Amino acid sequence: MNMWLLVFVTVIFLICTDCTRRNVCPTYLDYFTINTNEKCWYDVAADSDAPTIIRSHGFPLEIHRVLTPDQYILTMFRIPNAHGRKEPIFLQHGFFLSGACFVGLGNLSLGLTLANEGYDVWIGNFRGTSYSNKHAILKSEDIQYWNFNDHLGLHDVPTMLKYIARKTGQAGRIIYIGHSLGTTTFLEYGSRFPDQVKNLVKLAILMAPNGGMRNTKAFFFRIGVLFTDMIRLVTHTEMTKLFTPRGILQVITKLCRASPTLMEYCIRVINLTTLGPQKETDASVAPIVFNQFPEASSLKVYQQIAAETVDDFRSYDYGSRNFFVYGQLLPPIYNVSKIEVPIYLIYSKRDWCTTSKDAEILFGRLHPRAKIYGRYELSDFNHNDFLYSKHAKSVVYDKILNLIDSARTLELIGSDVNEK
């Protein structure tokens, strides 16, 4: 009896502690008096990792680890559907992010919205991120560990999709939802191995799609073109760790969380140099963003993205070594017209990183069978509002749910016709 009383008192203490702790506020000005300001409150996503966020909202969680062909150990989070009536949905994050971005807004986030609807949700994490920083042989401190580029699309994505298909027995029924780099990697994989993708994925929904960035307004990526030759020279030196936790990312994280003023300034700088004007994400989301951003990645991945601002959608450019690697002077183009899986593009006029114009160009290149659901253009979302806007559920995620329901209905109708 005394043991149960102790448990009860402990639970009440933890609940009350969470009630009095405050880590987010409605305005940047409120953060200056956060400890005594009753307008502020506690949000678990502002200081916790993805598994903690998921469990705190009452969802079951499975953690799965898979091994890529080049020996990277990737972690996936699964929010299983106990009833098993709906197909698996795979979520893949973008550059400088991890799978945590899909649960950052709790029940308003994409991951938990899908889980609430009864889908079997799988959340991927690219190599190099804090959740997938292991290798069977190398350590993340090793230079060679960070020697990757379009391996994300050609190794990471297929490894995770194949694992989900085996684990669930639902090959050909997986719904792929990517954001930014998570869309690039699907297009890379689908272009190189269209038959594999067709046998794994039923529908791909690409938010802020990147299949080429000729019209980007993102200064952060455009300036990378100027340093292409330099990046090639340093990829086998300590400089290749620039975007790792021990590099500039650690400095950015500490700086941007040092004070409310710096937090607001960082958000503005990131928006103006990369994401686009922001009016959808308020000050209460800033601590969540900086708890999840920036995540680690390879300098080569940055170089490949930057190259797309002046060139076509191609494999990684090794410069003078292209002929040795590819048998041709230029890297081969990723031919997205080979992908016959239905693809639905969601993009925004306010996104400076992956622009509406580039999304339209990408749509025009798709196979006719991939275009059956069309595309959807927003007006006011910038690049990261797809993840962190409190209106994303009503503006984007509900649209996604309707699209998935339509796809399921068409599938059922097709099955009935075939049976008759």
C-alpha positions in Angstrom: 0.0 0.0 0.0 2.8 2.4 0.9 4.5 1.6 -2.5 1.3 2.7 -4.4 1.1 5.8 -2.3 4.7 6.7 -3.2 4.0 6.1 -6.9 0.9 8.3 -6.7 2.8 11.1 -4.9 5.6 10.9 -7.4 3.2 11.1 -10.4 1.4 14.1 -8.9 4.8 15.8 -8.3 5.9 15.3 -11.9 2.6 16.6 -13.2 2.8 19.7 -11.0 6.4 20.2 -12.0 5.5 20.2 -15.6 2.7 22.6 -14.9 5.0 25.2 -13.3 7.9 24.8 -15.7 7.8 27.2 -18.6 9.9 26.9 -21.7 7.8 28.6 -24.5 6.0 31.9 -24.7 3.6 33.6 -27.2 5.9 36.5 -28.0 9.7 37.0 -27.9 9.2 39.8 -25.4 7.5 37.4 -23.0 10.6 35.2 -22.9 12.4 37.9 -20.8 10.1 37.1 -17.9 9.5 33.5 -18.7 10.0 32.2 -15.1 7.2 34.3 -13.7 5.1 35.0 -16.8 1.8 33.3 -16.7 1.4 33.7 -20.4 4.2 31.2 -20.9 3.8 27.4 -20.6 5.7 24.1 -20.8 6.0 22.2 -24.1 7.7 18.8 -24.1 8.9 19.3 -27.6 11.1 22.3 -26.7 13.5 20.3 -24.6 12.9 16.6 -25.4 13.8 14.1 -28.1 11.4 12.5 -30.6 10.7 9.3 -28.6 9.9 11.3 -25.5 7.5 13.6 -27.5 5.7 10.7 -29.0 5.3 8.8 -25.7 4.2 12.0 -23.9 1.2 12.2 -26.1 0.1 8.7 -25.2 1.2 6.9 -28.4 3.0 3.5 -28.4 6.5 3.6 -29.9 8.8 1.1 -31.5 12.4 1.8 -32.4 13.8 0.0 -35.4 17.4 -0.1 -36.6 18.5 -1.1 -40.1 21.8 -1.5 -41.8 22.5 0.1 -45.2 24.6 -1.6 -47.8 27.5 0.7 -46.9 27.2 -0.2 -43.2 25.4 2.9 -41.8 23.0 2.1 -38.9 19.7 4.0 -39.3 17.0 4.5 -36.7 13.3 4.6 -37.5 10.5 5.4 -35.2 7.3 3.5 -35.6 3.9 4.5 -34.1 2.1 1.3 -34.8 -1.6 1.0 -35.6 -3.0 -1.6 -33.2 -5.9 -2.5 -35.5 -3.8 -3.0 -38.6 -6.5 -1.8 -40.9 -4.5 1.0 -42.6 -1.4 0.9 -44.7 2.1 2.1 -43.5 3.1 5.7 -44.1 6.8 6.6 -44.2 7.9 10.1 -43.3 11.3 11.4 -44.4 12.8 14.7 -43.3 14.9 17.3 -45.0 18.3 18.9 -44.8 19.5 19.9 -41.3 16.5 18.2 -39.7 15.7 14.8 -38.3 12.5 12.7 -38.0 11.7 14.8 -34.9 10.3 17.5 -37.1 7.3 15.4 -37.8 6.2 15.3 -34.2 7.4 18.7 -33.0 3.9 20.2 -32.8 2.4 17.3 -30.9 -1.2 16.4 -32.1 -0.9 19.2 -34.6 2.1 17.6 -36.2 2.0 15.4 -39.3 3.3 12.3 -37.6 0.7 12.3 -34.8 -2.1 13.5 -37.1 -1.6 10.4 -39.1 -1.3 8.2 -36.0 -4.5 9.6 -34.7 -6.2 8.6 -37.9 -5.1 5.0 -37.4 -2.2 4.8 -39.9 0.9 2.7 -39.2 3.4 5.6 -39.1 7.1 5.1 -39.7 9.5 8.0 -39.3 13.0 7.9 -41.0 16.2 9.5 -40.0 19.1 10.0 -42.5 22.6 9.0 -41.7 24.5 11.6 -39.7 21.6 12.8 -37.7 21.6 12.4 -33.9 19.3 9.4 -34.2 21.3 7.7 -37.0 24.9 8.5 -36.1 26.2 4.9 -35.9 28.2 2.8 -38.3 29.1 -0.9 -38.2 32.8 -0.1 -38.6 33.4 3.7 -38.5 32.9 6.2 -35.7 31.0 9.4 -36.3 34.3 11.2 -35.4 36.0 9.6 -38.4 36.4 11.7 -41.6 35.3 8.8 -43.7 32.0 8.6 -41.9 31.0 11.9 -43.5 32.0 10.9 -47.0 28.5 10.6 -48.4 26.3 12.4 -50.9 23.4 10.9 -52.9 23.8 7.8 -50.8 20.8 9.1 -48.9 18.6 8.5 -51.8 20.3 5.4 -53.2 21.0 3.6 -49.9 19.1 5.1 -46.9 15.7 5.4 -48.5 15.6 2.0 -50.1 16.9 0.3 -47.0 14.2 1.8 -44.8 11.4 1.2 -47.4 12.4 -2.5 -47.9 12.5 -3.0 -44.1 9.0 -1.6 -43.7 7.7 -3.8 -46.5 9.2 -6.9 -44.9 8.1 -6.0 -41.4 4.5 -5.2 -42.3 4.0 -7.5 -45.3 2.7 -4.5 -47.2 5.0 -4.2 -50.2 3.5 -2.0 -52.8 1.2 -0.3 -50.3 3.5 2.1 -48.5 2.7 5.8 -48.7 5.8 7.9 -48.9 5.7 11.5 -47.5 8.8 13.6 -47.8 9.8 17.2 -47.1 12.5 19.0 -49.0 15.6 16.7 -49.1 13.2 13.9 -48.2 11.6 14.5 -51.6 14.9 14.7 -53.4 15.9 11.3 -52.1 12.6 9.7 -53.3 13.1 11.1 -56.8 16.7 9.9 -56.9 15.7 6.4 -55.8 12.7 6.3 -58.1 14.8 7.5 -61.1 17.5 4.9 -60.6 15.3 2.0 -59.6 11.7 2.7 -60.9 10.7 -1.0 -60.7 11.8 -1.3 -57.1 9.9 1.8 -56.1 6.8 0.6 -57.9 6.9 -2.7 -55.9 7.2 -0.8 -52.6 5.3 2.5 -52.8 1.7 3.1 -53.7 1.7 6.9 -53.5 4.4 9.6 -52.9 3.4 12.9 -51.4 6.2 15.5 -51.8 6.0 18.7 -49.6 8.3 21.5 -50.7 9.7 19.2 -53.5 13.2 19.5 -54.7 13.9 18.0 -58.1 16.0 20.9 -59.2 16.5 24.4 -57.8 17.3 26.7 -60.8 14.9 29.4 -59.5 15.7 29.2 -55.8 16.1 32.4 -53.8 17.9 30.7 -51.0 21.2 32.6 -50.6 22.6 29.8 -48.4 22.5 27.3 -51.3 23.3 29.7 -54.1 26.6 30.8 -52.4 27.6 27.2 -52.2 28.3 27.1 -55.9 31.2 29.5 -55.4 32.9 27.0 -53.1 32.4 23.8 -55.2 36.1 23.3 -56.0 37.1 24.1 -52.4 34.6 21.6 -51.0 36.0 18.8 -53.2 39.4 19.6 -51.9 38.4 19.4 -48.2 36.1 16.4 -48.3 39.0 14.2 -47.1 40.1 16.5 -44.4 38.8 17.6 -41.0 36.9 20.4 -42.8 34.4 17.9 -44.1 33.0 17.9 -40.5 31.7 21.5 -40.9 28.1 20.5 -40.6 28.5 17.9 -37.9 27.7 18.3 -34.2 31.2 19.3 -33.4 31.3 21.8 -36.2 29.4 25.0 -36.8 26.1 23.5 -35.9 27.0 23.4 -32.2 27.8 27.1 -32.4 24.5 28.0 -34.1 22.5 26.0 -31.6 24.1 27.6 -28.5 24.0 31.1 -30.0 20.4 31.0 -31.1 19.1 29.7 -27.8 21.3 32.1 -25.7 18.6 34.9 -25.4 15.2 35.8 -26.8 16.7 38.5 -28.9 19.2 36.1 -30.5 16.5 33.5 -31.0 14.3 36.0 -32.9 17.3 37.3 -34.9 18.3 33.7 -35.8 14.8 32.9 -37.1 14.8 36.1 -39.2 18.3 35.4 -40.7 17.4 31.8 -41.5 14.1 32.9 -43.2 15.8 35.6 -45.2 18.7 33.5 -46.4 17.0 30.2 -47.0 13.3 29.6 -46.1 11.4 32.7 -47.2 9.1 35.2 -45.4 7.4 33.8 -42.4 4.0 34.7 -41.0 2.7 31.2 -40.0 5.1 30.3 -37.2 4.9 32.3 -34.0 7.4 32.8 -31.1 6.1 29.8 -29.2 7.5 27.4 -31.8 11.0 28.9 -31.9 12.3 26.9 -29.0 11.0 23.7 -30.6 12.6 24.6 -33.9 16.0 25.2 -32.2 15.6 22.0 -30.2 15.4 20.1 -33.5 17.4 22.3 -35.9 20.1 22.2 -37.1 20.8 18.5 -37.4 24.1 17.1 -38.8 24.7 16.3 -42.4 27.5 15.9 -44.9 29.3 18.8 -46.6 28.9 16.8 -49.9 25.1 16.8 -49.5 25.2 20.5 -49.2 27.5 20.7 -52.3 25.1 18.6 -54.3 22.1 20.7 -53.4 24.0 23.9 -54.2 24.9 22.5 -57.6 21.2 22.2 -58.5 20.9 26.0 -58.3 22.9 26.3 -61.5 22.7 22.9 -63.1 20.1 20.1 -63.7 19.0 17.5 -61.2 22.1 15.2 -61.4 24.1 12.7 -59.4 27.0 14.0 -57.3 29.6 15.9 -59.3 33.1 14.5 -58.7 34.6 17.1 -61.1 37.6 15.6 -63.0 36.8 12.2 -61.5 33.4 12.0 -63.2 34.6 9.9 -66.1 36.2 7.4 -63.7 33.1 7.2 -61.6 30.3 7.4 -64.2 32.1 6.8 -67.5 31.1 10.3 -68.7 32.3 13.9 -68.2 29.1 15.1 -66.5 27.2 13.3 -63.7 24.1 11.5 -65.0 20.8 13.2 -64.8 18.1 11.8 -62.5 15.3 11.1 -65.0 12.2 11.5 -63.0 10.0 10.6 -66.0 10.9 6.9 -65.2 8.9 6.9 -62.0 5.3 5.6 -62.6 4.2 5.7 -58.9 1.6 8.4 -58.4 3.3 11.6 -57.1 1.4 14.5 -55.5 3.3 17.8 -55.1 2.5 20.3 -52.4 4.4 23.6 -52.7 4.1 27.3 -51.9 4.6 30.7 -53.5 6.2 32.0 -50.3 8.9 29.2 -50.2 12.2 30.8 -51.3 14.1 27.5 -51.1 12.1 25.2 -53.3 10.1 27.6 -55.4 6.7 27.2 -57.1 8.4 27.7 -60.4 10.8 24.8 -59.8 7.9 22.6 -58.6 6.0 23.3 -61.8 9.1 22.3 -63.9 9.4 19.1 -61.9 5.7 18.3 -62.4 6.1 18.8 -66.1 8.9 16.2 -66.2 6.9 13.5 -64.4 5.5 10.4 -66.1 1.8 10.9 -67.1 0.9 8.0 -64.7 2.7 9.9 -61.9 0.5 13.0 -62.4 -2.9 11.4 -61.8 -3.6 13.3 -58.6 -2.2 16.6 -59.8 -0.6 19.1 -57.4 -1.5 21.7 -54.8 -0.1 25.2 -54.4 -0.2 27.2 -51.2 0.1 31.0 -50.9 1.6 31.8 -47.5 3.8 28.9 -46.3 7.6 29.3 -46.3 9.8 26.2 -46.5 9.5 25.1 -42.9 5.9 26.1 -42.3 5.0 22.7 -43.8 6.4 21.3 -40.5 6.1 24.0 -37.8 3.1 26.2 -38.7 0.2 25.7 -36.3 -2.1 25.9 -39.3 -0.3 23.1 -41.2 -2.9 20.6 -40.1 -5.9 22.4 -41.4 -4.1 23.7 -44.6 -1.9 20.8 -45.5 -2.4 17.7 -43.4 -6.1 17.4 -43.8 -5.6 17.7 -47.5 -3.1 14.8 -47.3 -5.6 12.7 -45.4 -8.3 13.4 -48.0 -5.8 12.4 -50.8 -4.9 9.2 -49.0 -8.6 8.3 -48.5 -9.2 9.0 -52.2 -6.3 6.7 -53.2 -7.7 4.0 -50.9 -11.2 4.4 -52.4 -9.8 4.1 -56.0 -7.8 1.1 -55.0 -10.9 -0.6 -53.6 -13.0 0.3 -56.7 -10.2 -1.1 -58.9 -10.2 -4.3 -56.8 -14.0 -4.7 -57.2 -13.8 -4.1 -61.0 -11.0 -6.7 -61.3 -13.0 -9.3 -59.3 -16.0 -8.8 -61.5 
